[in-house]
Amino acid sequence: MAKPNYSFAKRQKELAKKKKKEEKKQRKLAKKQDDQEMIGEGAALEDDAE
């Protein structure tokens, strides 16, 4: 019976964690940009109303 390769399993776990963290970072950046666009549009609408 082959012995388990713990270093491979650890590396795979680290890669999965890094990928998940990067995806979360991208989602936060996208949300931040959307929020800024909404604020910009709101300010433009307020300027037009005056």
FITI-667446 format. One record per residue: x, y, z of N, C-alpha, C, O in turn; residue in one letter. Coordinates in steps of 0.001 Angstrom, whole numbers, padded with zeros to 6 digits, always signed. Each point is the difference from the previous one (the first is absolute). Layout:
// residues N
XYZXYZXYZXYZA ...
//
This chain:
// residues 50
+000839-001179+000000-000839+001179+000000+000888+001248+000000+000984+000069+000736M -001336+000903-001555+000792+001225-000107-000268+000918+001188-001110+000074+000526A +002165+000616-000127-000190+000945+001109-000565+001321-000538+000273+000368-001143K -001041+000331+001942-000600+001261-000453+001065+001088-000199+000979+000077+000743P -001191+000743-001745+000918+001095-000294-000565+001271+000628-000745+000745-000637N +001106-000514+001872-000554+001119+000747+000419+001351-000574-000776+000955+000039Y +001987-000865-000569+000448+001283-000544-000827+000387-001228-000273+001182-000212S -000126-002163-000596-000853+000281-001154-001365+000485+000465-000526+000979-000529F -000045-001652+001506-001316+000393+000523+000065+001404+000599-000915+000802-000190A +001988-000508+000908+000158+001324+000605+000098+001064-001083-000619+001058+000114K +001384-001324-001158+000160+000965-001099-001333+000246-000697-000322+001141-000331R -000449-002190+000107-001305+000147-000645-000938+000844+000869-000751+000832-000508Q +000806-001055+001802-000837+000767+000929+000407+001474-000015-000857+000884+000003K +002164-000621-000020+000492+001372-000045-000414+000686-001295-000395+001166+000017E +000480-001875-001136-000403+000572-001291-001488+000315-000023-000408+001038-000520L -000394-001915+001072-001448+000232+000052-000302+001220+000861-000854+000815-000349A +001548-000692+001462-000211+001141+000903+000408+001302-000697-000692+001012+000104K +001821-001052-000815+000485+001187-000711-000973+000407-001106-000262+001187-000196K -000268-002167-000520-000960+000279-001069-001273+000622+000570-000526+000966-000554K +000039-001513+001646-001213+000516+000637+000225+001434+000481-000878+000850-000147K +002040-000585+000714+000322+001338+000486+000058+000996-001155-000486+001124+000124K +001077-001530-001242+000092+000865-001176-001390+000303-000571-000279+001133-000392E -000590-002148+000346-001366+000207-000491-000750+000974+000898-000744+000850-000489E +000934-000966+001788-000650+000899+000952+000498+001427-000214-000778+000953+000049K +002078-000816-000285+000575+001317-000252-000610+000623-001255-000325+001187-000012K +000172-001985-001041-000584+000489-001235-001457+000422+000197-000432+001020-000536Q -000321-001805+001305-001405+000353+000274-000079+001322+000752-000852+000838-000298R +001741-000648+001277-000005+001240+000778+000334+001195-000892-000623+001054+000118K +001609-001215-001015+000356+001083-000905-001156+000343-000924-000285+001175-000232L -000380-002191-000296-001134+000224-000898-001125+000712+000737-000615+000917-000546A +000343-001323+001765-001063+000628+000794+000361+001453+000297-000856+000882-000067K +002108-000638+000389+000448+001357+000301-000155+000897-001227-000443+001142+000121K +000800-001646-001287-000139+000771-001230-001461+000279-000304-000343+001107-000415Q -000520-002088+000613-001433+000180-000228-000551+001068+000940-000794+000846-000412D +001210-000887+001661-000456+000986+000973+000451+001400-000396-000765+000955+000131D +001992-000824-000611+000511+001309-000409-000757+000508-001225-000283+001194-000096Q -000044-002077-000831-000759+000391-001178-001394+000479+000403-000507+000984-000539E -000106-001685+001489-001329+000390+000455+000056+001371+000675-000906+000813-000185M +001940-000549+000952+000158+001294+000663+000204+001079-001064-000580+001082+000088I +001400-001379-001085+000241+000950-001088-001273+000309-000760-000250+001159-000329G -000557-002160+000043-001259+000211-000707-000967+000798+000863-000725+000858-000504E +000713-001137+001793-000874+000734+000912+000375+001467+000053-000880+000860+000029G +002170-000556-000016+000459+001389+000018-000358+000691-001308-000391+001168+000002A +000520-001873-001112-000340+000578-001297-001495+000308-000067-000395+001036-000536A -000411-001899+001058-001453+000220+000006-000352+001197+000872-000892+000775-000346L +001574-000615+001460-000264+001131+000885+000387+001311-000681-000688+001008+000162E +001790-001016-000926+000422+001202-000717-001007+000396-001053-000254+001188-000198D -000331-002173-000489-001003+000267-001023-001282+000569+000595-000691+000778-000659D +000365-001146+001875-001232+000423+000635+000045+001484+000376-001039+000653+000095A +002241-000131+000117+000116+001399+000431-000178+000969-001100+000073+001208+000224E 
//
